[in-house]
């Protein structure tokens, strides 16, 4: 799986022009069809989409080219999940957050638990990214929980990307920077910075 931009025309141009590389071996990816059609829940309702697939002639691996508005194995867009995480950091419980977002309580509870389990790993990843993007960044002030600290540094790294590279929605940055694994199961699955 490879996280790509949300502009499918640009992704196709890069794929056909040899501008996408295998995350496993670095070989140049080639077009290799599409995944099945799926329906995901975006910020503004359901979205029907069919991610592109690519193959690597070097290692013979295949990869889904997942737009950065999604996370791996999640039916909801990263911006929706991000809104839930921010609400939790502000003190809301999973039931009010689920009602606010119109999502099942169990789904929201799962997001919050998974992020909490991975908060330290996420905090470390985005701290490295922040200091790579802005070596002069101010020290991070502890927010009282690793959950809140992870969100703080994620937001600061996203802001540094805007200053250093280009405007980009913060949750799409988080999705791409984590390789779509922001809420992935298990430890050690977030890519190193």
NUFI-469063 format. One record per atom (N, C-alpha, C, O): residue in one letter; atom name; x, y, z. Coordinates in steps of 0.1 Angstrom, whole numbers, plus 5000, padded with zeros to 4 digits. Example, Ala and Ser with C-alpha at 12.3 -4.5 7.8 and 13.67 -1.06 7.14 Angstrom:
REM residues 2
  resn  name    c1    c2    c3
     A     N  5132  4943  5078
     A    CA  5123  4955  5078
     A     C  5132  4967  5078
     A     O  5142  4967  5085
     S     N  5128  4978  5071
     S    CA  5137  4989  5071
     S     C  5129  5000  5079
     S     O  5134  5011  5080
END
This chain:
REM residues 193
  resn  name    c1    c2    c3
     X     N  5008  4988  5000
     X    CA  5000  5000  5000
     X     C  5009  5012  5000
     X     O  5019  5013  5007
     X     N  5005  5022  4992
     X    CA  5012  5035  4991
     X     C  5002  5046  4992
     X     O  4993  5046  4985
     X     N  5005  5056  5001
     X    CA  4996  5067  5002
     X     C  5000  5077  4991
     X     O  5011  5080  4988
     X     N  4989  5082  4984
     X    CA  4991  5091  4973
     X     C  4982  5104  4975
     X     O  4974  5104  4984
     X     N  4984  5113  4966
     X    CA  4976  5125  4966
     X     C  4961  5122  4963
     X     O  4958  5111  4959
     X     N  4953  5131  4966
     X    CA  4938  5129  4964
     X     C  4934  5132  4949
     X     O  4924  5128  4945
     X     N  4943  5139  4942
     X    CA  4940  5142  4928
     X     C  4943  5129  4919
     X     O  4955  5127  4916
     X     N  4933  5122  4915
     X    CA  4935  5110  4908
     X     C  4942  5112  4894
     X     O  4949  5103  4889
     X     N  4939  5124  4888
     X    CA  4946  5127  4875
     X     C  4961  5128  4877
     X     O  4969  5123  4869
     X     N  4965  5135  4888
     X    CA  4979  5136  4891
     X     C  4986  5123  4894
     X     O  4997  5120  4890
     X     N  4979  5115  4902
     X    CA  4984  5102  4906
     X     C  4986  5093  4893
     X     O  4996  5087  4892
     X     N  4976  5094  4884
     X    CA  4977  5086  4871
     X     C  4989  5091  4863
     X     O  4996  5083  4857
     X     N  4991  5104  4863
     X    CA  5002  5110  4855
     X     C  5015  5105  4861
     X     O  5024  5102  4853
     X     N  5016  5105  4874
     X    CA  5029  5101  4880
     X     C  5031  5086  4878
     X     O  5042  5082  4875
     X     N  5020  5078  4879
     X    CA  5022  5064  4877
     X     C  5026  5061  4863
     X     O  5035  5052  4861
     X     N  5020  5067  4853
     X    CA  5023  5064  4839
     X     C  5037  5070  4835
     X     O  5044  5065  4826
     X     N  5041  5081  4842
     X    CA  5054  5087  4839
     X     C  5066  5082  4847
     X     O  5077  5087  4847
     X     N  5063  5071  4855
     X    CA  5074  5066  4863
     X     C  5078  5074  4876
     X     O  5089  5073  4880
     X     N  5068  5081  4881
     X    CA  5071  5090  4892
     X     C  5067  5084  4906
     X     O  5067  5091  4916
     X     N  5062  5072  4906
     X    CA  5058  5065  4919
     X     C  5067  5053  4921
     X     O  5070  5046  4911
     X     N  5072  5051  4933
     X    CA  5082  5041  4936
     X     C  5077  5031  4946
     X     O  5069  5035  4955
     X     N  5081  5019  4945
     X    CA  5077  5008  4953
     X     C  5082  5011  4968
     X     O  5094  5013  4970
     X     N  5073  5010  4977
     X    CA  5077  5013  4991
     X     C  5086  5001  4997
     X     O  5092  5002  5007
     X     N  5086  4990  4990
     X    CA  5093  4978  4995
     X     C  5108  4978  4990
     X     O  5117  4975  4997
     X     N  5110  4981  4977
     X    CA  5123  4980  4971
     X     C  5128  4993  4963
     X     O  5139  4994  4960
     X     N  5119  5002  4961
     X    CA  5123  5014  4954
     X     C  5121  5014  4939
     X     O  5125  5023  4932
     X     N  5117  5002  4934
     X    CA  5115  5001  4919
     X     C  5104  5010  4914
     X     O  5095  5015  4922
     X     N  5104  5013  4901
     X    CA  5094  5022  4895
     X     C  5081  5014  4894
     X     O  5080  5003  4888
     X     N  5070  5020  4899
     X    CA  5057  5013  4899
     X     C  5051  5015  4885
     X     O  5052  5025  4878
     X     N  5043  5004  4881
     X    CA  5036  5005  4868
     X     C  5021  5002  4871
     X     O  5017  4996  4881
     X     N  5012  5007  4863
     X    CA  4998  5005  4865
     X     C  4994  4990  4865
     X     O  5000  4982  4858
     X     N  4985  4986  4874
     X    CA  4981  4972  4875
     X     C  4966  4972  4879
     X     O  4963  4964  4889
     X     N  4957  4979  4872
     X    CA  4943  4978  4875
     X     C  4939  4986  4887
     X     O  4945  4996  4891
     X     N  4927  4981  4892
     X    CA  4921  4988  4903
     X     C  4916  4978  4914
     X     O  4915  4966  4911
     X     N  4914  4983  4926
     X    CA  4908  4975  4936
     X     C  4893  4974  4934
     X     O  4888  4979  4924
     X     N  4886  4967  4942
     X    CA  4871  4966  4941
     X     C  4865  4980  4944
     X     O  4871  4988  4952
     X     N  4853  4982  4940
     X    CA  4846  4995  4944
     X     C  4843  4994  4958
     X     O  4840  4983  4963
     X     N  4844  5005  4965
     X    CA  4840  5005  4979
     X     C  4833  5018  4982
     X     O  4834  5028  4975
     X     N  4826  5018  4993
     X    CA  4819  5030  4998
     X     C  4825  5034  5011
     X     O  4825  5026  5021
     X     N  4830  5046  5012
     X    CA  4836  5051  5025
     X     C  4828  5063  5029
     X     O  4821  5069  5021
     X     N  4828  5066  5042
     X    CA  4821  5077  5048
     X     C  4830  5089  5049
     X     O  4839  5089  5058
     X     N  4828  5099  5041
     X    CA  4836  5111  5041
     X     C  4830  5121  5050
     X     O  4820  5119  5057
     X     N  4836  5133  5050
     X    CA  4831  5144  5059
     X     C  4817  5148  5055
     X     O  4809  5152  5063
     X     N  4814  5147  5042
     X    CA  4801  5152  5037
     X     C  4792  5141  5031
     X     O  4785  5144  5022
     X     N  4793  5130  5036
     X    CA  4785  5118  5032
     X     C  4793  5107  5026
     X     O  4806  5107  5026
     X     N  4786  5097  5021
     X    CA  4793  5086  5015
     X     C  4800  5089  5002
     X     O  4795  5097  4994
     X     N  4811  5082  5000
     X    CA  4819  5084  4988
     X     C  4822  5070  4982
     X     O  4827  5061  4989
     X     N  4818  5069  4969
     X    CA  4821  5057  4962
     X     C  4834  5058  4955
     X     O  4836  5068  4947
     X     N  4844  5049  4957
     X    CA  4857  5051  4951
     X     C  4863  5037  4948
     X     O  4859  5027  4954
     X     N  4873  5038  4939
     X    CA  4880  5025  4935
     X     C  4894  5028  4934
     X     O  4899  5033  4923
     X     N  4902  5026  4945
     X    CA  4916  5029  4944
     X     C  4924  5022  4933
     X     O  4921  5011  4930
     X     N  4934  5029  4928
     X    CA  4943  5024  4918
     X     C  4952  5013  4924
     X     O  4956  5014  4936
     X     N  4957  5004  4916
     X    CA  4967  4994  4920
     X     C  4979  4996  4911
     X     O  4978  5001  4900
     X     N  4991  4992  4916
     X    CA  5003  4993  4909
     X     C  5011  4981  4912
     X     O  5010  4975  4922
     X     N  5020  4978  4902
     X    CA  5029  4966  4905
     X     C  5044  4971  4903
     X     O  5046  4980  4896
     X     N  5052  4964  4909
     X    CA  5067  4967  4909
     X     C  5073  4955  4901
     X     O  5073  4944  4905
     X     N  5080  4959  4889
     X    CA  5087  4948  4882
     X     C  5099  4943  4888
     X     O  5104  4932  4885
     X     N  5105  4950  4898
     X    CA  5117  4946  4905
     X     C  5114  4935  4915
     X     O  5120  4924  4915
     X     N  5105  4938  4925
     X    CA  5102  4928  4935
     X     C  5089  4920  4933
     X     O  5086  4911  4940
     X     N  5082  4924  4922
     X    CA  5070  4917  4918
     X     C  5059  4919  4928
     X     O  5049  4912  4928
     X     N  5060  4929  4937
     X    CA  5049  4932  4946
     X     C  5039  4941  4940
     X     O  5041  4948  4930
     X     N  5027  4940  4945
     X    CA  5016  4949  4941
     X     C  5012  4958  4953
     X     O  5013  4954  4964
     X     N  5007  4970  4949
     X    CA  5004  4980  4960
     X     C  4991  4987  4956
     X     O  4989  4990  4944
     X     N  4983  4989  4966
     X    CA  4971  4998  4964
     X     C  4976  5012  4966
     X     O  4983  5015  4975
     X     N  4972  5021  4957
     X    CA  4975  5035  4958
     X     C  4963  5042  4965
     X     O  4954  5046  4959
     X     N  4964  5043  4978
     X    CA  4953  5048  4986
     X     C  4954  5063  4988
     X     O  4964  5069  4993
     X     N  4944  5071  4984
     X    CA  4944  5085  4986
     X     C  4945  5089  5000
     X     O  4940  5082  5009
     X     N  4952  5100  5003
     X    CA  4955  5104  5017
     X     C  4943  5108  5025
     X     O  4945  5112  5037
     X     N  4931  5109  5019
     X    CA  4920  5112  5027
     X     C  4914  5100  5035
     X     O  4905  5102  5043
     X     N  4920  5088  5033
     X    CA  4916  5076  5039
     X     C  4928  5071  5048
     X     O  4939  5075  5046
     X     N  4924  5062  5057
     X    CA  4934  5054  5064
     X     C  4932  5040  5061
     X     O  4921  5035  5057
     X     N  4942  5032  5062
     X    CA  4941  5018  5059
     X     C  4931  5011  5068
     X     O  4931  5013  5080
     X     N  4922  5003  5062
     X    CA  4912  4995  5069
     X     C  4902  5003  5077
     X     O  4898  4998  5088
     X     N  4899  5015  5073
     X    CA  4889  5023  5080
     X     C  4879  5028  5070
     X     O  4882  5032  5059
     X     N  4866  5027  5074
     X    CA  4855  5031  5065
     X     C  4853  5046  5065
     X     O  4845  5051  5056
     X     N  4859  5053  5074
     X    CA  4856  5067  5075
     X     C  4869  5075  5071
     X     O  4880  5070  5072
     X     N  4866  5087  5066
     X    CA  4877  5096  5062
     X     C  4886  5100  5074
     X     O  4881  5101  5085
     X     N  4898  5103  5071
     X    CA  4908  5107  5081
     X     C  4903  5120  5088
     X     O  4906  5122  5100
     X     N  4897  5129  5081
     X    CA  4892  5142  5087
     X     C  4881  5139  5097
     X     O  4881  5146  5108
     X     N  4872  5129  5095
     X    CA  4862  5126  5104
     X     C  4868  5120  5117
     X     O  4865  5123  5128
     X     N  4878  5111  5115
     X    CA  4885  5104  5126
     X     C  4892  5115  5134
     X     O  4892  5115  5146
     X     N  4899  5124  5127
     X    CA  4906  5135  5133
     X     C  4897  5144  5142
     X     O  4901  5148  5153
     X     N  4885  5146  5137
     X    CA  4876  5154  5145
     X     C  4872  5147  5158
     X     O  4871  5154  5168
     X     N  4871  5134  5158
     X    CA  4868  5126  5170
     X     C  4880  5127  5179
     X     O  4878  5129  5191
     X     N  4892  5126  5174
     X    CA  4904  5127  5183
     X     C  4905  5140  5189
     X     O  4909  5141  5201
     X     N  4903  5151  5182
     X    CA  4904  5164  5188
     X     C  4893  5166  5198
     X     O  4896  5173  5209
     X     N  4881  5161  5196
     X    CA  4870  5162  5206
     X     C  4874  5155  5219
     X     O  4871  5160  5230
     X     N  4880  5143  5217
     X    CA  4884  5136  5229
     X     C  4895  5144  5237
     X     O  4894  5144  5249
     X     N  4905  5149  5230
     X    CA  4915  5157  5236
     X     C  4909  5169  5243
     X     O  4915  5174  5253
     X     N  4898  5174  5238
     X    CA  4891  5186  5245
     X     C  4883  5182  5257
     X     O  4877  5190  5263
     X     N  4882  5168  5259
     X    CA  4874  5164  5271
     X     C  4861  5157  5268
     X     O  4855  5152  5278
     X     N  4857  5155  5256
     X    CA  4844  5149  5253
     X     C  4846  5134  5254
     X     O  4857  5128  5251
     X     N  4835  5127  5257
     X    CA  4835  5112  5258
     X     C  4831  5106  5244
     X     O  4827  5114  5235
     X     N  4832  5093  5243
     X    CA  4830  5087  5230
     X     C  4815  5088  5226
     X     O  4812  5088  5214
     X     N  4806  5087  5235
     X    CA  4792  5088  5231
     X     C  4788  5102  5226
     X     O  4782  5102  5215
     X     N  4791  5113  5232
     X    CA  4788  5126  5226
     X     C  4795  5128  5212
     X     O  4790  5134  5203
     X     N  4807  5123  5211
     X    CA  4815  5124  5199
     X     C  4808  5116  5188
     X     O  4806  5121  5177
     X     N  4803  5104  5191
     X    CA  4796  5096  5181
     X     C  4783  5103  5177
     X     O  4780  5103  5165
     X     N  4776  5109  5186
     X    CA  4764  5116  5183
     X     C  4767  5128  5174
     X     O  4760  5131  5164
     X     N  4777  5135  5177
     X    CA  4781  5147  5170
     X     C  4785  5144  5155
     X     O  4781  5151  5146
     X     N  4792  5133  5153
     X    CA  4797  5129  5140
     X     C  4787  5120  5133
     X     O  4789  5117  5121
     X     N  4777  5115  5139
     X    CA  4767  5106  5133
     X     C  4773  5092  5130
     X     O  4770  5086  5119
     X     N  4782  5088  5139
     X    CA  4789  5075  5137
     X     C  4785  5066  5148
     X     O  4781  5070  5159
     X     N  4786  5052  5146
     X    CA  4783  5043  5157
     X     C  4792  5045  5169
     X     O  4804  5048  5168
     X     N  4786  5044  5181
     X    CA  4794  5046  5193
     X     C  4806  5036  5194
     X     O  4817  5040  5197
     X     N  4804  5024  5190
     X    CA  4815  5014  5190
     X     C  4826  5018  5181
     X     O  4838  5015  5183
     X     N  4823  5024  5169
     X    CA  4833  5028  5160
     X     C  4841  5039  5166
     X     O  4854  5038  5165
     X     N  4835  5049  5171
     X    CA  4842  5060  5177
     X     C  4851  5055  5189
     X     O  4862  5059  5190
     X     N  4845  5047  5197
     X    CA  4852  5042  5209
     X     C  4865  5034  5204
     X     O  4876  5035  5210
     X     N  4863  5027  5193
     X    CA  4875  5019  5187
     X     C  4886  5029  5182
     X     O  4898  5026  5185
     X     N  4882  5040  5175
     X    CA  4892  5049  5171
     X     C  4900  5055  5183
     X     O  4912  5055  5183
     X     N  4892  5059  5193
     X    CA  4899  5065  5205
     X     C  4908  5056  5212
     X     O  4919  5060  5216
     X     N  4903  5044  5214
     X    CA  4912  5034  5220
     X     C  4924  5031  5212
     X     O  4935  5030  5218
     X     N  4923  5029  5199
     X    CA  4934  5026  5191
     X     C  4944  5037  5191
     X     O  4956  5035  5192
     X     N  4940  5050  5190
     X    CA  4949  5061  5190
     X     C  4956  5062  5204
     X     O  4968  5064  5204
     X     N  4948  5059  5214
     X    CA  4954  5060  5228
     X     C  4965  5049  5229
     X     O  4975  5052  5235
     X     N  4963  5037  5224
     X    CA  4973  5026  5224
     X     C  4985  5030  5217
     X     O  4996  5026  5221
     X     N  4984  5038  5206
     X    CA  4995  5041  5198
     X     C  5001  5055  5200
     X     O  5010  5060  5193
     X     N  4995  5062  5210
     X    CA  4998  5077  5211
     X     C  5013  5079  5213
     X     O  5018  5089  5207
     X     N  5020  5072  5221
     X    CA  5035  5074  5222
     X     C  5042  5072  5209
     X     O  5051  5080  5206
     X     N  5039  5061  5202
     X    CA  5046  5059  5189
     X     C  5043  5070  5179
     X     O  5051  5075  5172
     X     N  5030  5075  5179
     X    CA  5026  5086  5170
     X     C  5033  5099  5175
     X     O  5038  5107  5166
     X     N  5034  5101  5188
     X    CA  5041  5113  5193
     X     C  5055  5113  5188
     X     O  5060  5124  5184
     X     N  5062  5102  5189
     X    CA  5076  5101  5185
     X     C  5077  5104  5170
     X     O  5086  5112  5166
     X     N  5069  5097  5162
     X    CA  5070  5099  5148
     X     C  5068  5114  5144
     X     O  5076  5119  5136
     X     N  5058  5120  5149
     X    CA  5055  5134  5145
     X     C  5065  5144  5151
     X     O  5067  5155  5146
     X     N  5071  5141  5162
     X    CA  5081  5149  5168
     X     C  5093  5149  5159
     X     O  5099  5160  5156
     X     N  5097  5137  5154
     X    CA  5108  5137  5144
     X     C  5105  5145  5131
     X     O  5113  5152  5126
     X     N  5093  5143  5127
     X    CA  5089  5150  5115
     X     C  5089  5165  5117
     X     O  5094  5173  5109
     X     N  5084  5170  5128
     X    CA  5084  5184  5132
     X     C  5098  5190  5132
     X     O  5100  5200  5125
     X     N  5107  5183  5138
     X    CA  5121  5188  5139
     X     C  5128  5187  5126
     X     O  5138  5194  5123
     X     N  5124  5177  5117
     X    CA  5130  5177  5104
     X     C  5125  5188  5095
     X     O  5132  5193  5087
     X     N  5112  5192  5097
     X    CA  5107  5203  5089
     X     C  5110  5216  5094
     X     O  5112  5226  5087
     X     N  5112  5217  5108
     X    CA  5115  5230  5114
     X     C  5125  5228  5126
     X     O  5121  5226  5137
     X     N  5138  5228  5122
     X    CA  5148  5225  5133
     X     C  5147  5236  5144
     X     O  5153  5233  5155
     X     N  5141  5247  5142
     X    CA  5140  5258  5152
     X     C  5127  5257  5160
     X     O  5124  5267  5167
     X     N  5120  5247  5158
     X    CA  5107  5246  5165
     X     C  5108  5247  5180
     X     O  5118  5242  5186
     X     N  5099  5254  5186
     X    CA  5099  5255  5201
     X     C  5097  5242  5207
     X     O  5091  5233  5201
     X     N  5101  5241  5220
     X    CA  5099  5229  5227
     X     C  5084  5226  5229
     X     O  5076  5235  5230
     X     N  5081  5213  5229
     X    CA  5067  5209  5231
     X     C  5064  5210  5246
     X     O  5072  5206  5254
     X     N  5053  5215  5249
     X    CA  5048  5216  5263
     X     C  5039  5204  5265
     X     O  5029  5202  5258
     X     N  5041  5197  5276
     X    CA  5033  5186  5279
     X     C  5018  5190  5282
     X     O  5016  5200  5288
     X     N  5009  5183  5276
     X    CA  4995  5186  5277
     X     C  4987  5178  5288
     X     O  4975  5180  5290
     X     N  4994  5169  5295
     X    CA  4988  5162  5306
     X     C  4984  5148  5302
     X     O  4981  5140  5311
     X     N  4985  5144  5290
     X    CA  4983  5130  5286
     X     C  4991  5127  5273
     X     O  4993  5137  5265
     X     N  4995  5115  5271
     X    CA  5002  5112  5259
     X     C  4993  5114  5247
     X     O  4998  5118  5236
     X     N  4980  5111  5248
     X    CA  4970  5113  5238
     X     C  4970  5127  5233
     X     O  4972  5130  5221
     X     N  4969  5137  5242
     X    CA  4969  5151  5239
     X     C  4983  5155  5234
     X     O  4983  5164  5224
     X     N  4994  5150  5239
     X    CA  5007  5153  5234
     X     C  5009  5149  5220
     X     O  5014  5157  5212
     X     N  5004  5137  5217
     X    CA  5005  5132  5203
     X     C  4997  5141  5193
     X     O  5002  5144  5182
     X     N  4985  5145  5197
     X    CA  4978  5154  5188
     X     C  4984  5168  5187
     X     O  4984  5174  5176
     X     N  4990  5173  5198
     X    CA  4997  5186  5197
     X     C  5008  5185  5187
     X     O  5009  5194  5179
     X     N  5017  5175  5188
     X    CA  5028  5175  5179
     X     C  5024  5172  5165
     X     O  5030  5177  5156
     X     N  5014  5164  5163
     X    CA  5008  5161  5150
     X     C  5004  5175  5143
     X     O  5007  5177  5132
     X     N  4997  5183  5151
     X    CA  4992  5196  5146
     X     C  5003  5205  5143
     X     O  5003  5212  5133
     X     N  5014  5205  5151
     X    CA  5025  5214  5149
     X     C  5033  5209  5137
     X     O  5038  5218  5129
     X     N  5034  5196  5135
     X    CA  5041  5191  5123
     X     C  5033  5195  5110
     X     O  5039  5198  5100
     X     N  5020  5193  5111
     X    CA  5012  5197  5099
     X     C  5013  5212  5096
     X     O  5013  5215  5084
     X     N  5014  5220  5106
     X    CA  5016  5235  5104
     X     C  5030  5237  5098
     X     O  5031  5246  5089
     X     N  5040  5230  5102
     X    CA  5053  5232  5096
     X     C  5053  5227  5081
     X     O  5061  5233  5074
     X     N  5045  5217  5078
     X    CA  5045  5213  5064
     X     C  5039  5224  5055
     X     O  5044  5227  5044
     X     N  5029  5231  5061
     X    CA  5023  5242  5053
     X     C  5033  5253  5051
     X     O  5034  5259  5040
     X     N  5041  5257  5061
     X    CA  5051  5267  5060
     X     C  5062  5263  5051
     X     O  5066  5271  5042
     X     N  5067  5251  5052
     X    CA  5078  5246  5045
     X     C  5075  5241  5031
     X     O  5083  5244  5021
     X     N  5064  5235  5029
     X    CA  5062  5228  5016
     X     C  5050  5234  5008
     X     O  5051  5241  4998
     X     N  5038  5232  5013
     X    CA  5026  5237  5007
     X     C  5014  5235  5016
     X     O  5014  5227  5025
     X     N  5003  5243  5013
     X    CA  4991  5241  5020
     X     C  4986  5227  5019
     X     O  4985  5222  5007
     X     N  4982  5221  5030
     X    CA  4977  5207  5029
     X     C  4968  5205  5042
     X     O  4972  5209  5053
     X     N  4957  5199  5040
     X    CA  4948  5197  5052
     X     C  4956  5188  5063
     X     O  4963  5178  5059
     X     N  4956  5192  5075
     X    CA  4964  5185  5085
     X     C  4961  5170  5087
     X     O  4971  5163  5089
     X     N  4949  5166  5085
     X    CA  4946  5152  5087
     X     C  4951  5144  5075
     X     O  4954  5132  5076
     X     N  4951  5150  5063
     X    CA  4956  5143  5051
     X     C  4971  5142  5053
     X     O  4977  5132  5049
     X     N  4978  5152  5058
     X    CA  4992  5151  5061
     X     C  4995  5140  5071
     X     O  5004  5132  5069
     X     N  4987  5139  5082
     X    CA  4988  5128  5091
     X     C  4987  5114  5085
     X     O  4994  5105  5088
     X     N  4977  5113  5076
     X    CA  4974  5100  5069
     X     C  4987  5097  5061
     X     O  4991  5085  5062
     X     N  4991  5106  5053
     X    CA  5003  5103  5044
     X     C  5015  5101  5052
     X     O  5023  5091  5049
     X     N  5018  5109  5062
     X    CA  5030  5107  5070
     X     C  5031  5094  5077
     X     O  5042  5089  5080
     X     N  5019  5089  5081
     X    CA  5019  5076  5088
     X     C  5017  5064  5079
     X     O  5016  5053  5083
     X     N  5017  5067  5066
     X    CA  5016  5057  5056
     X     C  5002  5050  5057
     X     O  5000  5039  5053
     X     N  4992  5058  5061
     X    CA  4978  5053  5063
     X     C  4976  5045  5075
     X     O  4965  5039  5077
     X     N  4986  5044  5084
     X    CA  4986  5035  5095
     X     C  4984  5042  5108
     X     O  4987  5036  5119
     X     N  4978  5053  5108
     X    CA  4976  5061  5120
     X     C  4969  5053  5131
     X     O  4972  5054  5143
     X     N  4959  5045  5127
     X    CA  4951  5037  5136
     X     C  4953  5022  5134
     X     O  4944  5014  5137
     X     N  4964  5019  5128
     X    CA  4967  5005  5125
     X     C  4969  4996  5138
     X     O  4974  5002  5148
     X     N  4965  4984  5137
     X    CA  4967  4975  5149
     X     C  4982  4973  5152
     X     O  4990  4973  5142
     X     N  4985  4970  5164
     X    CA  4999  4966  5168
     X     C  5009  4977  5169
     X     O  5007  4988  5164
     X     N  5020  4974  5175
     X    CA  5030  4984  5177
     X     C  5041  4982  5166
     X     O  5042  4971  5160
     X     N  5047  4993  5163
     X    CA  5058  4992  5153
     X     C  5053  4993  5138
     X     O  5061  4991  5129
     X     N  5040  4996  5136
     X    CA  5036  4996  5122
     X     C  5036  5010  5116
     X     O  5034  5012  5104
     X     N  5038  5021  5124
     X    CA  5039  5034  5119
     X     C  5053  5035  5113
     X     O  5063  5032  5120
     X     N  5054  5040  5101
     X    CA  5068  5041  5095
     X     C  5077  5051  5102
     X     O  5072  5061  5107
     X     N  5090  5048  5102
     X    CA  5099  5057  5109
     X     C  5099  5070  5101
     X     O  5097  5071  5089
     X     N  5102  5081  5108
     X    CA  5103  5094  5102
     X     C  5116  5095  5093
     X     O  5118  5105  5087
END
